[in-house]
Amino acid sequence: MKINIQLEYSENKTNTLDLSNSETKSENRTQILTFFLDLVRLLGIPSEVGVYCLFVTSCQIDSALKLLFNQAEPKDIWTTADDIYLHAHPDKLDQLIESKGEKNVRNRIHFLSEFKKNEKEK
């Protein structure tokens, strides 16, 4: 199963959330950072690699994800200009999000089958 993760943050209406920005609420920074690192673990990537990706991108989550995905096995993760795709079991991802109480995060995740269906309808 392929999952397309689209980063959407209403806080600054872009696909970049700079965690070092003092205007970003502390609890939001913590939730997003925790979600990012949990996603790293879910993918089976060492957490040190995830932290490194955050460090070299100055904590810009979209850039960190793209860098992270370049560190992963090509068969597991790939990117296009606008989208990030990865292999993961949807039930595991749902369990991870539910355990963190991040139901709103689940709305940012779109299964590839849904994406293809929407493209056909256009």
Secondary structure, DSSP 8 states (H G I E B T S, - for coil): -EEEE---BTTTTBS--BTT-TTS-HHHHHHHHHHHHHHHHHTT--HHHHHHHHHHTTTBHHHHHHHHHHHS-TTTEEE-SS-EEEE--HHHHHHHHHHHT-HHHHTTEEEHHHHHHHHHH-
